Amino acid sequence: MTIKDRVIAIIAEQAVLDPSDVTLDSTLDSLGIDSLGLVESIFAIEEAFDITVPFNANEPEKSDFDISSVATIIAGIERLVAEQSS
């Protein structure tokens, strides 16, 4: 399973949706994921990939991690995984 597929599966689980309902253009808002769901998604992603996501739930606008869409989240996770393995 690719990073993209795993991230989509985690987000779909949080949103209680089928992974096929989650598109790269989806926003967490459009999927019905609130701030608590976002935090749970980040924890699940960190666990799945054994990485630390630079995201502060208390100050999301100051985080060095773009959560504006599913595509930006996947890109950020891919970058973190690549950095970790180098």
Secondary structure, DSSP 8 states (H G I E B T S, - for coil): --HHHHHHHHHHHHHT--GGG--TT--TTTTT--HHHHHHHHHHHHHHHT------TTSGGGSSS--SSHHHHHHHHHHHHHHHH-
